[in-house]
Amino acid sequence: MKIAILTSGFPPVLDGVSVSGLYRVQKLSQWGHEVLVCYPDYSPLADLYPNWSDYVGDILPGVRVIGLESMPMFGVDFERNVSWKSYPTVVRELERFQPDVIHVDEPERLFFGFFRLAGLNYAKKVGIPCVSFFRTNFIEYAEDFLPAPDFMIPTIQKLVGKIFAGIYNAYDRTLVSSRITVEKLRKMGIKNLQYANLLGFDAGQFHPNLRTEGFFKQRYGLTDFDRKVKLIFLGRLTPDKGWAFTLRTFERLVKIVDPDRFAVLIAGDGPMRSQIQQHLSQLIPSVHLFGRVPPAEVPAILANSDVHVTASEKEARGLTILEAFAVGIPAIAPAAGGVVENIQDGKNGFLYAPQDGEDFAEKLKQLIENETLRKEMGFNGFRCIGDYSWDRTVKNLVEIWEAEIAEKKRIQPHPSHLKISQN
């Protein structure tokens, strides 16, 4: 099969959309498919991503990646989006590649870059399916990034929700990896929804046996960390990840738990890095920010930690929770968003009431002070992991693509691939 993937994220960025996109094309390459990937070019941020060129060109057998002219997203240089000037490049590449199916990650984000529905016009002209994949709850991020008064945010979110619904409904299918998110999108007015297990992790890399004595001293020179209960945060250091709430809550936590009993580890980067480091270092003796961590290092860091912590209330799925369970450690997260599909409160972790700092601190206190509870929850988490291997989840995606191709051929004769104008 020939698959064209138009996406908002791909390495060198190390977020969920980007890393999962890389694992996806690795599997497709192994299985003999041909893949074209188009995504925003990160070469303008070479100082932050010196290895950007490793992910452009023929990166794998049968996989070609095109970096499209990009610009800062919402004025944030750290986040890039495609430029409207780059869409003719997309059309030329599609004509050259002649895909059997077009898959679009985060089409709403691409829409506001291209100022058009990514891939759809070409797909209609040549009679192939064009499916979208809902990945990020951008509407819920409005309060974190839009420079608007609080009273205006709900109105803006409602208006943008209607625009998003129109974007997604234009595609043949909207894929969603969270049942909870499906219900949110249905209320928004998106009608072509299909839930499937489409996001995974490399189960061969995540395992409790990666835990070794003295890991953080030997690997990172952190001499005082191994004896403490290690709280690990994974993700971007941006407002939407709940960092303002986390910092406030840790002020409460150190009043009820001796701060010498635990250490804070943070794997990720973003504009809040210096603020987070300064604030936490004033409260807790042992704090370490790794910055951007290569995906290959994440399993061992997780396995040698004790509790995975997140305060993000806007995750569409929360795969880092599954990764934590796969290495045998519990998780604590707000009872909001897609993470609640994985955490069984009190069994493999804790769910706290959103924005309730007292509830968060009290439950985190239990995990810090009770080693037996941590081990029981970690064991339960490990046992509850289903089949989220990339073999399984990418196979699910391939089956959806194949079904869409068959349906399109049933509805209308498949025309020969046509040359189309760039509009």
C-alpha positions in Angstrom: 0.0 0.0 0.0 1.1 3.6 -0.7 0.3 5.9 2.3 0.6 9.6 2.3 0.8 11.0 5.9 0.2 14.8 6.4 1.1 15.6 10.0 1.7 18.4 12.3 4.4 16.6 14.2 7.4 14.3 13.6 10.9 14.0 15.1 13.1 15.8 15.9 10.3 17.0 18.2 9.8 14.5 21.0 6.1 14.9 21.9 3.4 12.2 21.6 2.3 13.0 18.1 5.8 13.1 16.8 7.3 10.0 18.5 4.2 7.9 17.7 4.5 9.0 14.1 8.0 7.7 13.9 7.1 4.4 15.4 4.2 4.1 13.0 6.4 4.6 9.9 9.0 2.2 11.2 6.4 -0.6 11.3 5.0 0.4 7.9 8.5 0.2 6.5 9.1 -3.2 8.0 5.9 -4.5 6.5 6.9 -3.3 3.0 4.5 -0.4 2.6 5.6 2.9 0.8 5.1 6.0 2.9 5.3 9.7 2.2 5.4 12.0 5.2 4.9 15.8 5.0 5.4 17.9 8.2 6.6 21.3 9.3 10.3 21.9 8.8 12.3 22.4 12.0 15.6 23.5 10.5 14.9 27.1 11.6 15.3 25.8 15.1 18.5 24.0 14.5 19.9 25.4 17.8 17.2 23.5 19.6 17.1 20.5 17.3 20.6 20.0 15.9 19.6 16.6 14.6 16.7 17.8 12.5 18.3 16.6 9.2 18.2 13.0 10.4 14.4 13.0 9.9 14.2 14.4 6.4 14.6 12.5 3.1 14.7 8.7 2.7 14.9 7.9 6.4 13.8 4.2 6.1 13.3 1.7 3.3 10.2 2.9 1.4 9.8 6.0 3.7 10.4 9.5 2.4 9.9 12.6 4.7 9.4 16.1 3.3 10.0 19.1 5.6 7.5 21.9 4.6 8.2 25.6 5.0 7.1 26.4 8.6 6.3 29.3 10.8 5.9 29.9 14.6 2.5 28.6 15.8 0.4 31.2 17.5 3.5 33.4 17.7 5.4 30.7 19.7 8.6 30.0 18.0 9.1 26.8 20.0 6.1 25.3 18.2 6.1 25.2 14.4 3.2 24.9 12.0 3.1 24.6 8.2 3.1 27.7 6.1 0.4 28.5 3.5 3.2 28.9 1.0 4.1 25.2 1.4 0.9 23.7 0.1 1.9 23.6 -3.6 4.8 21.4 -2.4 2.3 19.0 -0.8 0.3 18.8 -4.1 3.4 18.1 -6.1 4.6 15.4 -3.8 1.2 13.8 -3.8 1.1 13.8 -7.6 4.5 12.3 -7.7 3.8 9.7 -5.1 0.3 8.7 -6.2 -1.0 7.3 -2.8 -3.7 4.8 -2.2 -4.8 6.6 0.9 -4.1 10.0 2.6 -3.9 10.1 6.4 -4.0 13.5 8.2 -2.9 14.0 11.8 -4.4 17.0 13.5 -6.1 18.5 10.4 -7.3 21.5 12.4 -3.8 22.6 13.1 -2.8 22.0 9.5 -5.9 23.9 8.3 -4.8 27.1 10.2 -1.4 26.8 8.5 -2.4 25.9 5.0 -5.7 27.8 5.1 -7.3 24.8 3.4 -8.3 21.2 4.3 -5.1 19.2 4.0 -5.1 16.5 1.3 -8.8 16.5 0.8 -9.0 18.3 -2.6 -6.4 15.9 -4.1 -8.1 12.8 -2.6 -11.5 13.7 -4.1 -10.1 14.4 -7.6 -8.3 11.1 -7.8 -11.0 9.1 -5.9 -9.0 7.9 -2.9 -9.9 8.0 0.8 -8.7 10.8 3.1 -9.0 10.1 6.8 -8.2 12.3 9.7 -6.9 11.5 13.2 -7.9 13.5 16.2 -4.8 13.8 18.4 -5.0 16.9 20.6 -7.7 18.8 22.4 -6.7 22.2 21.0 -9.9 23.8 22.1 -9.2 23.1 25.7 -5.8 24.8 25.4 -7.4 28.1 24.6 -7.3 29.3 28.2 -3.5 28.5 28.3 -2.4 30.3 25.2 -5.0 32.8 23.9 -4.4 36.4 25.0 -8.1 36.9 25.8 -10.1 37.8 28.9 -11.3 34.7 30.8 -15.0 35.6 30.3 -14.5 35.4 26.5 -12.8 32.0 26.5 -16.1 29.9 26.5 -17.5 31.9 23.6 -14.3 31.5 21.7 -14.2 27.7 22.4 -17.8 27.3 21.2 -17.1 29.1 18.0 -13.8 27.3 17.3 -15.6 24.0 18.1 -18.0 24.6 15.2 -15.1 25.3 12.9 -13.3 22.2 14.0 -16.4 20.0 13.6 -16.7 21.3 10.0 -13.1 20.4 9.3 -13.3 16.9 10.6 -16.7 16.2 9.1 -15.2 16.9 5.7 -13.0 13.8 5.8 -14.1 10.3 5.1 -13.4 9.2 8.6 -12.2 10.7 11.9 -10.2 8.3 13.9 -10.0 8.6 17.7 -8.0 6.6 20.2 -10.0 7.4 23.3 -13.6 6.5 24.1 -13.9 9.5 26.4 -12.7 11.8 23.6 -15.2 10.2 21.2 -18.0 11.4 23.4 -16.6 14.9 23.6 -16.3 15.1 19.9 -19.7 13.8 19.3 -21.1 16.6 21.4 -19.0 19.0 19.4 -20.8 17.9 16.3 -18.3 15.6 14.6 -20.3 12.8 13.0 -17.8 10.5 11.2 -16.1 9.2 14.3 -14.4 5.8 14.7 -12.7 4.6 17.8 -9.8 2.2 17.5 -6.7 1.2 19.5 -4.2 3.2 17.4 -1.6 4.5 19.8 0.9 2.3 21.5 4.4 1.9 22.8 7.3 -0.4 22.3 6.4 -3.1 24.8 9.8 -4.7 24.2 11.6 -1.7 25.6 9.4 -1.0 28.7 9.7 -3.6 31.4 10.3 -3.7 35.2 13.6 -5.6 34.8 15.2 -2.3 33.6 15.3 -1.2 37.2 18.9 -1.4 38.5 20.5 -0.4 41.8 22.3 3.0 41.8 20.9 3.8 38.3 20.8 7.6 38.6 24.2 7.9 40.2 25.8 5.7 37.6 24.0 7.0 34.5 23.5 10.7 35.4 25.8 11.4 38.4 22.9 12.2 40.7 24.5 11.0 43.9 21.5 11.6 46.3 18.6 10.5 44.2 18.6 6.7 44.4 17.9 6.5 48.1 14.8 8.7 47.7 11.3 8.2 46.3 11.6 9.5 42.8 8.6 11.4 41.2 8.9 11.4 37.4 7.3 14.0 35.1 7.3 13.4 31.3 6.2 15.9 28.8 6.5 19.5 27.5 7.1 22.3 30.1 4.3 24.4 28.9 1.2 25.9 30.6 -1.2 23.4 29.2 0.5 20.6 31.1 -0.8 22.0 34.4 2.5 23.3 35.7 1.1 26.3 37.5 -1.1 24.0 39.5 1.8 21.6 40.2 4.0 24.3 41.5 1.3 25.6 43.9 0.6 22.1 45.1 4.2 21.3 45.8 4.2 24.2 48.2 1.5 22.4 50.0 3.2 19.0 49.7 6.4 20.0 51.4 4.4 21.1 54.5 3.0 17.6 55.0 5.9 15.5 53.7 9.6 15.9 54.5 11.1 17.1 51.2 14.2 15.1 51.9 12.2 11.9 51.4 11.6 12.4 47.7 13.2 13.7 44.5 11.7 15.2 41.4 12.8 14.2 38.0 11.5 16.0 34.9 12.1 14.7 31.3 11.0 17.3 28.8 11.6 20.9 27.8 9.7 24.1 27.1 9.4 27.8 27.8 8.6 27.2 31.5 11.8 25.3 32.2 13.7 28.0 34.1 10.5 28.9 36.1 9.9 25.3 37.1 13.5 24.6 38.0 13.8 27.8 40.1 10.5 27.2 42.0 11.0 23.6 42.8 14.6 23.9 43.7 13.6 26.4 46.4 11.2 23.8 47.9 13.0 20.4 47.4 16.7 19.5 47.8 16.7 17.0 44.9 15.4 18.3 41.6 16.8 17.4 38.2 15.6 18.5 34.8 16.9 16.2 32.0 15.7 18.4 29.1 14.8 16.6 25.9 15.3 12.9 26.5 15.9 10.6 23.5 13.0 8.0 23.3 15.5 5.2 23.8 16.4 6.5 27.3 12.8 7.0 28.6 12.1 3.3 29.5 15.1 3.0 31.9 14.4 6.4 33.5 10.8 5.4 34.1 11.6 2.0 35.4 14.1 3.4 37.9 11.6 6.0 39.2 8.8 5.3 41.7 5.7 7.3 40.8 4.7 8.9 37.4 3.1 12.2 38.0 1.0 14.4 35.7 -1.2 17.4 36.2 -2.4 17.7 32.6 -6.2 17.7 32.4 -6.3 17.9 28.6 -4.7 14.6 27.4 -6.5 12.9 24.5 -5.1 9.6 25.8 -2.0 9.9 28.0 0.3 7.1 26.7 3.0 7.9 29.3 0.6 6.4 31.9 0.6 3.1 30.0 4.4 3.3 29.7 4.6 3.8 33.5 2.4 0.7 34.1 4.6 -1.3 31.7 7.7 -0.7 33.9 5.7 -1.4 37.0 5.3 1.9 38.7 2.0 3.6 39.7 0.7 6.9 38.3 -1.2 9.9 39.7 -3.2 12.2 37.5 -6.3 14.4 37.5 -9.7 12.8 36.9 -10.0 14.5 33.5 -9.3 13.7 29.9 -8.2 10.4 28.4 -6.0 9.3 31.3 -9.0 8.1 33.2 -9.4 5.2 30.8 -6.2 3.7 32.1 -6.0 4.6 35.8 -8.2 2.5 38.1 -8.3 4.8 41.2 -6.8 3.1 44.2 -5.7 0.0 42.3 -2.9 1.0 39.8 -2.6 4.6 40.8 -4.6 7.6 42.0 -7.0 10.0 40.3 -7.4 13.3 42.1 -10.1 15.9 41.7 -9.0 18.4 39.0 -7.6 21.7 40.5 -7.9 20.3 44.0 -4.4 20.8 45.5 -5.3 19.3 48.8 -6.5 16.0 47.2 -3.5 15.9 45.0 -1.0 16.5 47.9 -2.7 14.0 50.2 -2.7 11.2 47.6 0.9 11.9 46.5 1.8 11.8 50.2 0.4 8.3 50.5 2.5 7.2 47.5 5.7 8.8 48.9 5.3 7.3 52.4 4.0 3.9 51.6 6.4 1.7 49.7 4.1 -1.4 49.9 1.3 0.6 48.3 3.6 1.8 45.5 4.7 -1.8 44.8 1.1 -3.2 44.8 -0.1 -0.5 42.5 2.9 -0.9 40.2 2.2 -4.6 40.0 -1.4 -4.0 39.3 -0.6 -1.6 36.6 1.8 -4.0 34.9 -0.9 -6.7 35.0 -3.5 -4.5 33.4 -1.5 -3.5 30.3 -3.3 -4.7 27.2 -2.0 -5.1 23.8 -0.7 -1.7 23.0 2.3 -2.9 21.0 3.0 -1.0 17.8 2.5 -4.3 15.9 -1.1 -4.4 17.1 -2.0 -0.7 16.9 -0.4 -0.1 13.4 -2.1 -3.2 12.2 -5.4 -1.8 13.3 -4.6 1.4 11.4 -3.7 -0.5 8.2 -6.9 -2.4 8.4 -8.9 0.8 8.6 -7.1 2.2 5.6 -7.7 -0.9 3.7 -11.4 -0.8 4.5 -11.6 2.8 3.4 -9.9 2.0 0.2 -12.3 -0.9 -0.5 -15.3 1.3 0.4 -14.2 4.1 -1.9 -13.8 1.6 -4.8 -17.2 0.2 -4.1 -18.9 3.6 -4.2 -17.2 4.8 -7.3 -14.8 3.6 -9.9 -11.2 4.3 -9.0 -10.0 6.8 -11.7 -6.4 6.8 -12.9 -4.4 9.3 -10.8 -4.9 12.7 -12.3 -2.7 15.7 -12.5 -4.5 18.5 -10.6 -3.9 22.2 -10.2 -2.5 23.5 -7.0 -5.7 24.8 -5.5 
